[in-house]
Amino acid sequence: MLFPDYLVDCAKKCLDLAKRMRNPKLAQTFADGARRRVVSSKAKVLGELKRELQELSDGMCLCVPITNYSPNQRNEFWRASTYIGQQFGCSAELRPDGCLWFVKPG
């Protein structure tokens, strides 16, 4: 399971904010968001990525490090990301860290 440093920092800040808040319901929302689980994809082809997305539980994120793939594979994954994200109830986003992220709401 992958949990990049910037996500750890964000989670710590959210949990700290949740502790200082006087609104318990809002604090719980922040705390739940900070505990989001991140899984790193091992998919080599689009079919494998679809299987990983199918197994993704609510509230989880799938990180696909597309910089590790050939330019043709990167383009294939990126072009298909919106469609397959919607197909499996996820949002898809290419982030500055060079990864394609799929987030399934929880």
N, C-alpha and C positions, 0 to 999 in steps of 0.2 A: 504494500500500500504506500503510495506516494503522498507526501504532505509538504509541499514546498515551503521554504522559510517565510515568504511573504504572506502565505495563508496562515501560518502559525502566528505571526505577528498580529495579523488582523483578528484572528480568533482570540488572542490574549487581550487585545484592546476591547473587543466586544464583550468578553466575559467581565473585564474590569468595569466597563460602563454599566453592565447589567447589575453588578453588585452595588454600584453607587446610586442607581435609580430608585425612586420612591414609588414607581408604578410597576407592581409585580408582573402584570400581564405583558407589558412592553419589555420589561427586563427578560422575561422568559423567551420572548420572540428573538431578542438579541442573542441570548445564550444558545438557543436552538440553532440559529444560523451559524454561530461560531463552531458548533460541533459537527458541521457538515463533513461527511466522509468523502475522500478523494481516492479514486482508483486509477492507476496508470494502465493504459491500453497496451496490449501485447499483439494487437492485430497486425497482420502483414498484408492482408487483402480486405476489400470492402465487405465481403461475406463474414469474415471474422469480426469486423467492427460491428456489424449488425447483431451478431450473436452476443457480443459484450453489452451492447445497448439493451438488448432484450432482457438480459440478466441484471441490469442496473436497477437497484431498489430506489424507492422514493427517498428524496433528500440526499442523493449521492451525486457525485461529479465524476465524469470520466475524462481523463487527460490523455490526449493523443499527441505525442511529440512528433509532429509531422516533419520537423527539420531532419529527422533520421531517415526519411524516405527519399526516393528518387523524385525529381521534379514532376514526372508523369503521375506517380502515385499521390504526391501532394495535391496536384490539381484534381485528381479523381476524388480524393477524400474531401477536399474543400467544396467542389461542385455538388457532391452528394450530401454534404453535411446538413443543410437546411431541410431537405426532404426526409432523410432518415431520422433526423432529430424530431421532426413533427410526427413521423410514423411511430416513434417509440415514446412520445410524450416529453421530449427534452428540448431545451433551447441549445443552439449551437453557436459558437463564437470563436473566432481566431483572435488570440490575445498576443500582446507584445512579447511574451515569453517564448514565442515560436511554437506554441501548442494549440491544438484545436480542442476546445473544451465543450463537453456536453453536460448540461445541468438538468437534472430531473427534480422538479419541485417536490417538496415533502409535505 
